[in-house]
Amino acid sequence: MNLFYRGYVIHQDIPSICYTIFSRRPERMELAACGTSREAMRWVDLHSMRWEHSPSRESELAVI
């Protein structure tokens, strides 16, 4: 199952155990893995706020 959250995709690998976060379109690169959907949403919130306020957003996305 996929959960679309703030433009990111949180893919449910194993329910309540493993969720994988993928970046925004068009790349959809794998960014992180979390134990719960709530942790995955927190990760997106923290990182999307940082990228929105960063002047070098493109280079930071490439590093991940």
PESULZI-V783647 format. One record per pair of residues at least 12 apart in sequence whose C-alpha atoms are under 10 Angstrom apart, sorted by the first residue. I is the first residue (numbers start at 1). GAP is how many residues later the second one is. Records with the same first field share a line. If there is no record, write none. Layout:
I = GAP, GAP
//
This chain:
1 = 12, 13, 14, 18
2 = 17, 18, 19
3 = 16, 18, 34, 38
4 = 17, 18, 20, 37
5 = 16, 19, 35, 36, 39, 40
6 = 18, 35, 38, 39, 42
7 = 15, 16, 17, 18, 37, 41
8 = 13, 14, 15, 16, 17, 20, 21, 23, 33, 36, 40
9 = 12, 13, 14, 15, 16, 19, 20, 21, 31, 32, 35
10 = 12, 13, 20, 22, 23, 24, 27, 30, 31, 34
11 = 19, 22, 26, 29
12 = 21, 22, 23, 24, 25
13 = 20, 22
14 = 21, 22
15 = 20, 21, 22
16 = 18, 19, 20, 21, 22
17 = 17, 18, 19, 20
18 = 15, 16, 17, 18, 19, 22
19 = 13, 14, 15, 16, 17, 18, 19, 20, 21
20 = 12, 13, 14, 15, 16, 17, 20
21 = 12, 13, 16, 19, 20, 22, 23
22 = 22
23 = 21, 38, 41
29 = 32, 33, 35
30 = 34
31 = 12, 13, 30, 33
32 = 12, 32
//
